[in-house]
Amino acid sequence: MPAMYKVRPLHGTAVLAEHLPSCMYPLPNLHRAPGTAALPQVGAKEVDPSLLALESRQEEILKRLYELKSAVDGLSKMIQTPDADFDVTNIIQTDEFSPLTTNTADLDLMLGKDYGALKDVVINANPSVPPLSLLVIHSLLCERYKILSAVHTHSSVKSVPENLLKCFGEQTKKQPRHEYQLGFTLIWKDVPKPQMKFSIQTMCPIEGEGNIARFLFSLFGQKYNAVTSTLIDSWVDTAIFQLKEGSSKERGAVLRSMNAALGKSSWLVGNELTVADVVAWCALQQTGTANSAPANVQKWMKSCENLAPFSSVMKLLK
């Protein structure tokens, strides 16, 4: 049977350009390096000017992005990261600390003037967990002001140890009430946490040993900048919630932080005693971790105990 049509073999022979199909539309060659001119193609049309403009714009944007990246990399080498390299020691050193035994503050200015009446600070505390830091601050205040101190027992408490009933000592000199600058009354009462008022009629109670300690220490009239005040508050909260009430793991972490801080300065914050030192020292005494503290903490504790207010509280722990 004869073939219907005959096809010429293609192998071994070159395919001529004129034999290629012409039904498809031609495209420019995009497989070329940027910036090089397009090679002339057989039957190719001119490149669209808008495409060339778009390509040029893209190259300009990439160039600007590379320049911006270089500038950011240069700035990153100049600016230190705050977590690793920011040291507040210089800021703290510029703070003006005044010794606690000088420059009597104006209590009327801080607590409000009340003619004909003595301002009384009244504290309710549980004798099962005595707030040692408040007793230390009371002794410090007695070195600065004339304070009328008193200790009472509430009916909610059945018995109070003798040493706690005499925690303020005995005032040998009895003076008229109006000759004192401040009244300080401690009431042993069955309360979950210490409570304080200094204006009985109009004031809501301040609760928590740390908060009361901050208030009482402010009566010394010391001024701190924002960074120093924040550090002091942080150490007070750490001492109360982690060192005193936390787990053994939390206490270990706090002791390591204290050891590092006390390696840079004599006190926890700056070069003078603050409420942070008082609260932290008392927390260590109450948790029984004082003997196992690191070297810098041990040295700091001895510095605290060399002060009379701390040594007087030590007698209550025996």
C-alpha positions as CSV (number, residue, x, y, z in Angstrom):
1,M,0.0,0.0,0.0
2,P,1.6,3.3,-1.0
3,A,2.2,6.0,1.8
4,M,-0.3,8.8,2.1
5,Y,2.5,11.4,2.5
6,K,6.2,11.5,2.8
7,V,8.3,13.2,5.6
8,R,11.8,14.3,5.1
9,P,14.2,13.0,7.9
10,L,15.5,15.8,10.2
11,H,18.4,14.0,11.9
12,G,21.8,14.8,10.6
13,T,20.8,18.0,9.0
14,A,20.6,21.6,10.3
15,V,17.2,23.1,10.8
16,L,17.0,26.3,8.9
17,A,15.5,29.4,10.5
18,E,13.1,29.8,7.7
19,H,11.7,26.3,8.5
20,L,10.8,27.4,12.0
21,P,7.1,28.1,12.6
22,S,6.0,31.7,12.5
23,C,2.6,31.4,14.2
24,M,4.0,32.3,17.7
25,Y,4.7,35.8,18.7
26,P,8.4,36.7,19.4
27,L,9.7,37.6,22.9
28,P,12.8,39.5,23.9
29,N,15.6,37.6,25.5
30,L,15.4,38.1,29.3
31,H,18.3,35.8,30.1
32,R,21.0,38.4,30.2
33,A,23.0,40.2,32.8
34,P,21.5,43.5,34.2
35,G,22.8,46.5,32.4
36,T,23.8,44.8,29.1
37,A,22.1,45.6,25.9
38,A,19.7,43.2,24.4
39,L,21.1,41.2,21.5
40,P,19.3,41.7,18.3
41,Q,17.0,38.8,17.5
42,V,15.7,37.6,14.3
43,G,12.1,38.8,14.0
44,A,12.2,40.4,17.6
45,K,10.4,43.6,18.3
46,E,11.8,46.6,20.2
47,V,11.8,46.4,24.1
48,D,9.0,48.3,25.6
49,P,10.4,51.7,27.1
50,S,8.2,51.3,30.2
51,L,9.9,48.0,30.9
52,L,13.3,49.6,30.7
53,A,12.1,52.4,33.0
54,L,10.8,49.9,35.5
55,E,14.1,48.0,35.5
56,S,16.1,51.1,36.0
57,R,13.8,52.1,38.9
58,Q,14.3,48.7,40.5
59,E,18.0,49.0,40.3
60,E,17.9,52.4,41.9
61,I,15.8,51.1,44.8
62,L,18.2,48.2,45.4
63,K,21.1,50.6,45.4
64,R,19.4,52.8,48.0
65,L,18.5,49.8,50.2
66,Y,22.1,48.6,50.2
67,E,23.3,52.1,51.2
68,L,20.7,52.1,54.0
69,K,21.8,48.7,55.2
70,S,25.4,49.9,55.4
71,A,24.4,52.9,57.4
72,V,22.4,50.8,59.9
73,D,25.3,48.3,60.3
74,G,27.6,51.2,61.1
75,L,25.2,52.6,63.7
76,S,24.8,49.2,65.4
77,K,28.5,49.1,66.0
78,M,28.4,52.4,67.8
79,I,25.3,51.8,70.0
80,Q,25.6,49.4,72.8
81,T,22.8,47.0,73.8
82,P,21.1,48.2,77.0
83,D,20.8,44.7,78.6
84,A,24.4,43.9,78.3
85,D,26.3,47.2,78.5
86,F,24.1,49.8,80.2
87,D,25.6,50.5,83.6
88,V,23.7,52.7,86.0
89,T,26.6,53.1,88.4
90,N,27.6,56.4,86.9
91,I,24.1,57.7,87.3
92,I,23.8,56.5,90.9
93,Q,27.2,58.2,91.7
94,T,25.8,61.5,90.6
95,D,22.9,61.2,93.0
96,E,23.3,63.3,96.1
97,F,23.2,61.1,99.2
98,S,23.0,62.8,102.6
99,P,23.9,60.9,105.8
100,L,20.9,59.7,107.8
101,T,22.1,61.5,110.9
102,T,22.2,65.0,109.4
103,N,19.8,67.5,107.9
104,T,16.6,66.9,109.9
105,A,13.6,66.9,107.5
106,D,10.5,68.9,108.0
107,L,7.9,66.4,109.2
108,D,5.1,69.0,108.9
109,L,6.0,69.4,105.3
110,M,5.9,65.6,104.6
111,L,3.0,64.6,106.9
112,G,1.0,67.8,107.0
113,K,0.8,70.3,109.8
114,D,-1.7,69.6,112.5
115,Y,-1.8,72.2,115.2
116,G,-2.2,71.0,118.8
117,A,-1.8,67.3,118.0
118,L,1.1,64.9,117.8
119,K,1.4,62.9,114.6
120,D,1.1,59.3,115.4
121,V,2.4,56.4,113.3
122,V,0.3,53.3,114.3
123,I,1.5,49.9,113.1
124,N,-0.4,46.6,113.5
125,A,1.9,43.6,113.2
126,N,1.7,39.9,114.0
127,P,4.1,38.8,116.7
128,S,4.6,35.4,115.0
129,V,6.3,37.2,112.1
130,P,7.7,40.4,113.6
131,P,8.6,43.1,111.0
132,L,12.3,43.5,111.8
133,S,12.9,46.1,109.2
134,L,10.3,48.5,110.8
135,L,12.1,48.1,114.1
136,V,15.5,49.0,112.5
137,I,14.0,52.0,110.9
138,H,12.4,53.0,114.2
139,S,15.8,53.0,115.8
140,L,17.2,55.1,113.0
141,L,14.4,57.6,113.3
142,C,15.0,57.9,117.0
143,E,18.6,59.1,116.2
144,R,17.1,61.9,114.1
145,Y,13.8,62.9,115.9
146,K,12.2,63.0,119.3
147,I,9.9,60.1,119.1
148,L,7.3,59.0,121.6
149,S,7.3,55.2,121.3
150,A,4.8,52.7,122.7
151,V,4.0,49.0,122.4
152,H,0.6,47.5,123.0
153,T,-1.1,44.1,122.7
154,H,-4.4,43.5,120.9
155,S,-7.0,41.2,122.4
156,S,-6.7,39.0,119.3
157,V,-3.3,37.9,120.5
158,K,-3.1,35.6,123.5
159,S,0.6,36.0,124.4
160,V,3.6,38.0,123.2
161,P,7.2,37.2,124.0
162,E,8.8,39.5,126.5
163,N,11.5,40.7,124.1
164,L,8.9,41.9,121.6
165,L,7.0,43.8,124.3
166,K,10.3,45.6,125.0
167,C,11.4,46.0,121.4
168,F,11.5,49.7,121.7
169,G,13.4,49.7,124.9
170,E,12.3,51.7,127.9
171,Q,12.1,55.5,127.7
172,T,13.6,56.7,130.9
173,K,12.9,60.4,130.2
174,K,9.2,61.1,130.4
175,Q,8.4,64.4,128.7
176,P,5.1,66.1,127.9
177,R,3.5,64.7,124.7
178,H,3.7,68.0,122.9
179,E,7.5,68.1,123.2
180,Y,7.9,65.1,120.9
181,Q,8.1,65.3,117.1
182,L,6.5,62.0,116.2
183,G,4.5,59.3,117.9
184,F,5.3,55.7,117.0
185,T,2.9,53.0,118.3
186,L,3.3,49.3,117.6
187,I,0.3,47.1,118.3
188,W,0.9,43.3,118.3
189,K,-2.3,42.0,116.6
190,D,-3.4,38.9,114.7
191,V,-3.2,40.4,111.2
192,P,-2.0,38.6,107.9
193,K,0.5,41.4,107.1
194,P,1.7,44.6,108.8
195,Q,-0.6,47.6,108.5
196,M,0.1,51.2,109.2
197,K,-1.7,54.5,109.5
198,F,-0.4,57.9,110.4
199,S,-3.6,59.8,110.2
200,I,-6.2,57.6,111.9
201,Q,-9.3,59.5,110.9
202,T,-8.8,60.0,107.2
203,M,-6.2,57.6,105.9
204,C,-6.5,54.1,104.4
205,P,-4.0,51.7,105.9
206,I,-0.7,51.0,104.2
207,E,-0.2,47.2,104.0
208,G,2.9,45.2,103.7
209,E,6.3,45.4,105.4
210,G,8.0,46.7,102.3
211,N,5.5,49.5,101.7
212,I,5.6,50.6,105.3
213,A,9.4,50.5,105.3
214,R,9.5,52.8,102.2
215,F,7.1,55.3,103.9
216,L,9.1,55.4,107.1
217,F,12.4,55.7,105.4
218,S,11.1,58.7,103.4
219,L,10.9,60.6,106.7
220,F,14.6,61.0,106.5
221,G,14.0,63.4,103.6
222,Q,16.6,61.8,101.3
223,K,16.2,62.6,97.6
224,Y,17.0,60.2,94.8
225,N,16.8,60.4,91.0
226,A,14.5,58.2,89.1
227,V,17.1,55.4,88.4
228,T,18.2,55.2,92.0
229,S,14.6,55.1,93.3
230,T,13.7,52.4,90.9
231,L,16.7,50.2,92.0
232,I,15.8,50.7,95.6
233,D,12.2,49.7,95.1
234,S,13.3,46.7,93.1
235,W,15.6,45.5,95.9
236,V,12.9,46.0,98.5
237,D,10.4,43.9,96.5
238,T,13.1,41.2,95.7
239,A,13.9,40.9,99.4
240,I,10.3,40.6,100.5
241,F,8.8,38.4,97.7
242,Q,11.8,36.2,96.7
243,L,14.3,36.3,99.6
244,K,11.8,36.2,102.5
245,E,8.8,34.5,100.9
246,G,10.3,32.7,97.9
247,S,11.7,29.2,97.4
248,S,15.2,28.0,98.0
249,K,16.0,28.4,94.3
250,E,14.8,32.0,94.3
251,R,16.8,32.8,97.4
252,G,20.0,31.4,95.8
253,A,19.4,33.6,92.7
254,V,18.9,36.7,94.9
255,L,22.0,36.0,96.9
256,R,24.1,35.8,93.7
257,S,22.6,39.1,92.5
258,M,23.3,40.7,95.8
259,N,26.9,39.4,95.8
260,A,27.5,40.9,92.3
261,A,26.0,44.2,93.3
262,L,27.9,44.4,96.6
263,G,31.1,43.7,94.6
264,K,30.7,47.2,93.0
265,S,29.7,49.2,96.1
266,S,29.5,49.0,99.8
267,W,25.7,49.1,99.9
268,L,23.1,47.6,97.6
269,V,22.4,50.9,95.9
270,G,25.0,53.7,95.9
271,N,27.4,54.5,98.7
272,E,25.0,55.1,101.5
273,L,22.5,53.0,103.5
274,T,19.0,52.8,102.0
275,V,15.8,51.1,102.8
276,A,16.9,48.3,100.5
277,D,19.7,47.4,102.8
278,V,17.5,47.4,105.8
279,V,14.8,45.2,104.3
280,A,17.3,42.8,102.7
281,W,19.3,42.4,105.9
282,C,16.2,41.6,107.9
283,A,15.0,39.1,105.3
284,L,18.3,37.3,105.5
285,Q,18.1,37.1,109.3
286,Q,14.5,35.8,109.3
287,T,15.1,33.1,106.6
288,G,18.3,31.8,108.3
289,T,20.4,32.1,105.1
290,A,22.8,34.6,106.6
291,N,25.5,32.1,107.4
292,S,25.5,30.6,103.9
293,A,25.6,33.9,102.1
294,P,28.5,34.7,99.6
295,A,31.6,36.6,100.6
296,N,30.5,40.1,99.5
297,V,27.1,39.6,101.2
298,Q,28.8,38.5,104.5
299,K,31.0,41.6,104.4
300,W,27.9,43.8,103.8
301,M,26.0,42.2,106.7
302,K,28.9,42.9,109.1
303,S,28.8,46.6,108.0
304,C,25.0,46.6,108.8
305,E,25.5,45.0,112.2
306,N,28.2,47.6,113.1
307,L,25.3,50.1,113.2
308,A,23.5,50.3,116.5
309,P,19.9,50.0,115.1
310,F,20.8,46.6,113.5
311,S,22.7,45.3,116.6
312,S,19.7,46.1,118.8
313,V,17.4,44.0,116.5
314,M,19.9,41.2,116.7
315,K,19.0,40.8,120.3
316,L,15.4,40.1,119.4
317,L,16.5,37.1,117.3
318,K,18.2,35.4,120.2
